[in-house]
Amino acid sequence: MATLGLMTLMTSGAGHTADDREIIAVIGTGRVGGALGPRLGALGYPVTYGSRTPDSDKVSALVAESGPQSRAALPGDAVDTAGIVILAVPWQAIDTTLAAVGPLDGKIVIDITNALQMNDKRLMEMSVDTSAGEIIQQRLPKATVVKAFNAVGSHVMADPAAAGGPVTIPLAGDDAAAKARVAALVEELGFDSLDVGPVDHARYLEGMAVLYMVPYMSGRTDEAFEYYLRTGTAPKRDFEVRPAE
């Protein structure tokens, strides 16, 4: 197994280190993985990067930035001891990525991907009828997938203060306990979190990413924005859900 790192992780159970911090596998070492991984390392999480080139200078530098418990490996090896797996790869790479990492049984999978493609107007649009989140959950039936961070700029992931105010990360998934764990992690990273329902609601979160990309794809980067979702701002009122007739 090709690995880099300053120490070998000693585990007290699957997906945990001796001090009971989850080992987090970050699959992908681009802008997103490179933003979240070092911040997780700074919080004391052992981070294992999954990369096709784990011994490259770029990945070596990222490992060094992520703390003494970090390392890098091929994707299939990176997930072995992890309790949480972050998919930080382009949608176009998801088939090869899932084939490399295997079934991920029993693991929490944080899906940051967006199933987008460029249309004839040179804007982004959904490339599937459902969503990346739903497709990944279907392909990993014994893992628990939580959609998160898919419509946030990597510069804000690296430094939430760059947004100029609080940023809320919506979470979609079918497992309440997994969403609660991801919510806690999101809040450790300096964001608010919001449970927006089951994994099939990932299609609406990925629609947010379609809109997020408009200023960039249109060359109007001066109009680029970040989402600010705020809970507790609607008026209090009774709301009756009527059964379908």
C-alpha positions in Angstrom: 0.0 0.0 0.0 1.4 3.4 -1.0 1.2 5.8 1.9 2.6 9.0 3.2 2.5 10.3 6.7 4.5 10.9 9.9 3.0 8.2 12.0 1.0 5.0 11.8 -2.6 5.3 13.1 -3.3 3.1 16.1 -7.0 2.4 16.3 -9.2 1.5 19.2 -12.0 0.3 16.9 -13.1 0.5 13.4 -12.9 4.1 12.2 -11.5 5.5 15.5 -8.1 6.4 16.9 -6.9 5.6 20.4 -8.4 8.9 21.6 -11.7 8.1 20.0 -11.5 10.6 17.2 -12.9 9.3 13.9 -10.5 8.7 11.1 -11.8 10.7 8.2 -11.0 9.7 4.6 -11.0 12.5 2.1 -11.3 11.1 -1.4 -10.0 13.8 -3.7 -7.2 16.3 -3.3 -8.4 19.1 -5.4 -9.9 22.4 -4.2 -12.5 20.9 -2.0 -10.4 18.1 -0.5 -7.6 20.6 -0.1 -9.9 23.0 1.8 -11.6 20.6 4.2 -8.8 18.2 4.9 -6.4 20.6 6.6 -9.2 22.1 8.7 -10.2 18.7 9.9 -6.6 17.9 10.7 -6.4 21.2 12.7 -9.4 20.0 14.7 -7.5 16.9 15.7 -9.1 14.4 13.3 -6.7 11.9 11.6 -7.2 12.6 7.9 -6.4 10.0 5.2 -6.4 11.4 1.7 -7.4 9.0 -1.1 -5.6 9.8 -4.3 -4.5 8.1 -7.5 -1.1 9.7 -6.9 -0.5 9.5 -3.1 3.2 9.9 -3.4 3.1 13.1 -5.5 4.6 16.4 -4.3 1.1 18.0 -4.3 -0.4 15.3 -2.0 2.7 15.2 0.2 2.4 19.0 0.8 -1.3 18.5 1.6 -0.5 15.7 4.1 2.1 17.9 5.8 -0.4 20.7 6.1 -3.0 18.4 7.7 -1.2 17.5 10.9 1.0 14.6 12.2 -1.8 12.0 12.1 -2.5 12.6 8.4 -1.4 10.3 5.6 -2.3 9.5 1.9 -3.1 6.3 0.2 -4.8 4.9 -2.9 -8.6 5.4 -2.5 -9.3 1.8 -1.7 -6.8 1.7 1.0 -7.7 5.2 2.4 -11.1 4.1 3.4 -10.1 0.9 5.2 -9.9 2.4 8.8 -12.1 5.4 8.3 -15.5 5.9 10.0 -16.4 8.9 7.8 -15.6 9.1 4.1 -15.8 12.5 2.2 -16.4 12.2 -1.5 -14.7 15.3 -2.9 -14.3 14.4 -6.5 -15.9 15.7 -9.7 -19.1 13.9 -10.7 -17.4 12.7 -13.9 -15.1 10.7 -11.7 -17.7 9.1 -9.4 -17.9 5.7 -11.2 -14.2 5.1 -11.0 -14.1 6.4 -7.4 -16.9 4.1 -6.2 -15.3 1.2 -7.9 -12.0 2.0 -6.2 -13.4 2.5 -2.6 -15.7 -0.5 -2.5 -19.0 -0.8 -0.7 -18.2 1.3 2.4 -20.4 -0.8 4.5 -21.2 0.8 7.9 -19.5 4.1 7.1 -20.9 7.6 7.0 -20.4 9.0 3.5 -20.5 12.8 3.1 -21.3 13.5 -0.6 -20.1 16.8 -1.9 -20.6 16.0 -5.6 -23.0 17.6 -8.0 -24.4 15.7 -11.0 -24.0 18.6 -13.4 -23.0 19.1 -17.0 -22.6 22.1 -19.3 -25.5 22.8 -21.7 -25.5 24.5 -25.1 -25.9 27.9 -23.3 -22.6 27.2 -21.5 -24.4 27.1 -18.2 -24.6 24.2 -15.8 -27.6 21.8 -15.7 -28.5 18.6 -14.0 -27.1 15.6 -15.8 -29.4 13.0 -14.2 -33.1 12.8 -13.4 -32.5 12.4 -9.7 -29.3 13.5 -8.0 -25.8 12.5 -7.2 -26.8 11.9 -3.6 -29.5 9.5 -4.4 -27.4 7.6 -7.0 -24.5 7.2 -4.6 -26.8 6.0 -1.8 -28.3 3.4 -4.2 -24.8 2.2 -5.1 -23.7 2.1 -1.5 -26.8 0.5 0.2 -25.0 -0.5 3.4 -23.4 3.0 3.9 -25.3 6.1 5.1 -25.0 8.9 2.6 -25.4 12.6 3.7 -25.4 15.3 1.1 -23.5 18.4 2.4 -21.3 21.3 1.3 -22.3 20.9 -2.4 -23.2 24.5 -2.9 -20.4 26.2 -0.9 -17.3 27.7 -2.4 -14.0 25.9 -1.5 -12.7 29.3 -0.3 -15.5 29.4 2.3 -14.9 25.8 3.3 -11.3 26.8 4.0 -12.3 29.9 5.9 -16.0 30.4 6.8 -15.2 34.1 7.6 -14.6 34.7 3.9 -18.4 34.7 3.4 -18.7 37.8 5.6 -21.4 36.2 7.8 -22.8 32.9 9.1 -23.3 30.2 6.4 -25.7 27.3 6.9 -25.0 23.9 5.4 -28.1 22.0 4.4 -28.0 18.2 5.1 -30.0 15.6 3.2 -30.0 11.9 4.1 -32.1 9.0 5.2 -30.3 8.2 8.5 -31.1 10.6 11.4 -28.0 9.5 13.4 -25.7 10.0 10.5 -27.1 13.5 9.8 -26.7 14.4 13.5 -23.0 13.3 13.4 -22.4 15.2 10.2 -24.2 18.3 11.7 -21.8 18.2 14.6 -18.8 18.0 12.3 -20.2 20.9 10.2 -20.6 23.0 13.3 -17.0 22.1 14.5 -15.9 23.6 11.2 -17.6 26.9 11.9 -20.8 26.6 10.0 -24.5 26.2 11.0 -26.4 23.2 9.8 -29.9 22.4 8.7 -31.6 19.1 8.3 -33.6 19.4 5.0 -34.9 15.9 4.9 -34.3 12.6 3.1 -31.6 11.9 0.5 -33.9 12.4 -2.4 -34.0 16.1 -1.4 -30.4 16.1 -2.6 -31.7 16.9 -6.1 -32.9 20.3 -4.8 -29.6 21.0 -3.1 -27.8 20.2 -6.4 -30.2 22.6 -8.1 -28.8 25.2 -5.8 -25.4 24.4 -7.2 -26.7 25.0 -10.7 -27.6 28.6 -9.7 -24.4 29.0 -7.7 -22.4 28.4 -10.9 -24.2 31.0 -13.1 -22.0 34.0 -12.3 -18.8 31.9 -12.9 -20.1 30.4 -16.1 -21.3 33.7 -17.4 -18.0 35.5 -16.7 -19.8 37.8 -14.1 -17.6 36.8 -11.2 -18.3 40.2 -9.5 -21.8 38.8 -9.0 -20.7 35.6 -7.3 -22.5 34.8 -4.1 -22.8 32.4 -1.2 -26.0 31.0 0.3 -27.2 32.2 3.7 -30.0 30.0 5.0 -31.4 31.2 8.3 -33.6 29.2 10.6 -36.0 30.7 13.1 -36.9 33.7 10.9 -40.3 32.7 9.8 -43.4 33.8 11.8 -44.7 31.3 14.3 -48.0 29.8 13.2 -49.9 26.6 13.2 -49.5 24.6 10.0 -52.0 21.8 9.2 -50.9 19.1 6.8 -53.9 17.8 5.0 -54.0 14.1 4.0 -54.1 13.4 0.2 -57.6 12.7 -1.0 
